[in-house]
Amino acid sequence: MKNKSFLRITLITLSVIAASVLILFFREYPVFQVNIFNVSILNRTLNHQFSMFAIAMVLLVLTRLLTNRTRLSLLTVTKKDGPITPEPWLGIKPKPNESWNQLGRNFAVIITLITAIAIYFQTIRNAPLTVNIYPRLLMALLFSISNSFSEEVIYQFSFSAVVVNENLNPKIAKALSALTFGIVHYFGNPGGIPGVLLAAFLGWFLTKSILETKGFFWAWLIHFLQDVVIFSALFITAS
């Protein structure tokens, strides 16, 4: 690895770590104080999403400055297909005609079901439910869009863009994403060790999707689906 490449991947890694610390800090001590709902968790989430988006924009600018060749090209949502790099240890052994169009759809269903099961046992099973379309489920959808975009920019796109720009081994981006995304979700939902393992795999897989399709489509969509499950569960169990 050349000195310039090492410097860039180190800088983006430190920036993602700093962003993670800020995300956790702002969750407890929000910068924004907007209160428009009569349910406190909706106000807390709204304020946190403002902070998340601001952090994501800083990472986006930094990534653009560090990538003179790829720039923001990997953010496209029009590219959703491409050849699959086999991962025999995970059972990803693509057939001759199989591509990311099939793999993305299949894993979108599988990962969402796993997330739903984890959330059920951690959040829903013993909680009283309050189900209404507005504002809880509507805001769950809106927050899922914003949160999945912000987290994908911070934890998957940033590493992918620098690795592609520097022509580094794709395993570097996948490993860094899995590590940072996994650790920060120890404090998330689902949390604890199960949350770390699920988020680490998700970070690895979504980064793989960006690198192999050269686009943001599957990463954002799959992440969005997980957030719909998570936010919906949180909001319908909140008093």
N, C-alpha and C positions, 0 to 999 in steps of 0.2 A: 504494500500500500504506500503510495507516494505521500510525502509530507503534507501537500495541499489537501489531498483526499482525507488523510487522517485528521487534519485540523477541522475540516468541514463536518465530518461525521461526528467528531467529538463535540463540536459546537452545537450541532442540532440535538445531540443526546442530552447535553447539559441544559439546553433550552427546554426540552420536553420535561426533564426532571423538575426544573424551576416552575414550569407551567403546572405540573402536577401538585407541587406544594401550594401554589397560589389557588388552584381549584379547591383543594381541601380547606385552605384557610378561609377563602371567600364563602364557602358553604356554611362555616360557623360564624363568620363575621362579614356579612354581606356589604358590599360597597353600595349597592342600589337598595332603596327602601320604598319600592312601589307596592301599594296595598289596594288592590281593586277587587279582590274576591273576599267572600265571607268564610272561606276555608283557608286556614293558615298555611297548609302545605302547598297550596297553589301559589300563594304569594311568595313563599320561600323559594319555590322552584322557578318562578318567573324571574326573581331577582338573581338567582344563581345562573339562569340561562343567559342573562345579560352579561354577567361576568365571563362565562364560558365563551360566549361569542367574541367578546373583546380579546380574550387570550388567544383564541383561534386566529383572529385577524393578525395579531402580532406574529404568531408562528408562521402564518401564510406569507407575510411580508419578508420575514427572515429567510424562509425557505426559498422564496423568489430571489433574494439577493445572493444566496449561496449556490443557486443552480443556473449557471449561465447558458446551459444547453437545453435542459428539459423545461426550465421555467415552471409554468403552471399547467403544462400540457396534460399531466396525469389527472387533473381535476375534471376532465371531460366525462360526461355521462352518456355519450353517444357510442363509446366503445365498450361493449359488454361481452365480446367473444374473443377467443384466442386459444391456442394450444395449451393443454394442461401438462405441467411438469409432474411426472409420476411421484407419488409419495407412498411406496409400498408399506412402510411401517404404519401408515394410517389407513391402508386399504384403498388408497387412491391409485387405481390402476386403469387409466382410461382406455376404452376400446378404440379401435382405429378411427371411427367416425365421431367419437365423443369429444366435445369441447366445453368451454366455460359456459355456454348457454345451458347445457344439461347439468353440469356440476354446480353452477350457481343456484339453479332452481332446486336441485336436490338438497343441497346443504342449507338453503334458506328455510326449507321445511324442517329438516332434522335439527338444526341449531335452535330454531324457534321453539320446537317441542321440548327440547332439553331445558331451555331457559324457563319455559312455562312450568315444567315439573319442579325445577329448583325454586322458583318464585312461589309456587303453591305451598311447598313445605316450609319455606322460610317466612312467608308473609301472609298468605291467605287462609291456610288450613283452620286456624283457631281464631280468626278475626271476624268481627261483625262486618257485614258488607253494606255499603251505601252506593247503589248504582243509579246514576242519572246521566243523561246524555250531555246536558249543559249545566255547569261548566266542566265537570270532571273528565268525562271521556273525550270531549272535544279538545280540552287543553292537553290531555294525554297525547293526542295525535299531533298537535302543534308542537309541544315540547319534544316529542320524539323526532320530528323533522329537524329542529334546531340542535338538539343535543347530539344526535347521530352525526350531523354535519360537523359540528365543532370538534367532537372527539375524533372523528376520522381525520380531520385536518391535522390535529395535534399528534395523534399516536400512530397513524398509518401513512397518511400522505407525506408527512415531513420526512420520515425515514426513507420511504420509497423514492421520493424525488431526488434526494441527495445520493442514494446508492445508484440509481439509474444514471444520474448526471456524471458521477465519478466512475461509472462502469465497474462497480464493486460487486462482490459476490452477493446475490440476492438473499442468501442466508443471513447476512448481517442485518438487513432491514427487518426480516421476519423475526429474528431473535430479539432485536432491540424493542420492537413493537410488542412482542409477547411479554417481555420482561417488564417494561414500563406500564403497559396497559393492565397486565395482571396484578402487579403490586398495588397500583392505585385503587383497584377494585376490591381490595381487602376491606376497604371502608365503604363499599358501595352496596348495591342491591342487584343480585344476590351478593352477600358479603362473606367474610371469613375465608377459610381455605377453599371451600367449594367455589366461591366467587372468584378467587384468584385463578384457580385452574380453568374455569370456564372462560374468564376474560382473557387469560393468556392464550388459550387455544383460538379464541375469536380474533385476537390481535394478530396472531400468526396467520390465520386463514385469510383474513381480510387484506392483510398486506400482500399475501400471495396473489390474491385476486387482482390487486392494483398492478403488481409487477407483471403479471402474465397477460392481462387484457390491455394493459397500458391505459386504463381508465378507472373511473371512480364509481361506476354504476353498481356493481355487486356489493362493494364494500359499504356504500351508503345505504342501499336497499336492505341488506341483511342486518346491518346495525339498526336501522330504523325499525325493523320488525321486532328486534329484541327490546328496544326501548318502548314500543307500544305495549308489549306484555308487562314490562317493569313499571312504567308510569301508570298504566291502568290499574295494576294490582295495588300500587301505593295509594292511589287516589280513592279507590273504592273501599279501602280499609281504613282511611283516615277519618277521624271524627270532626 
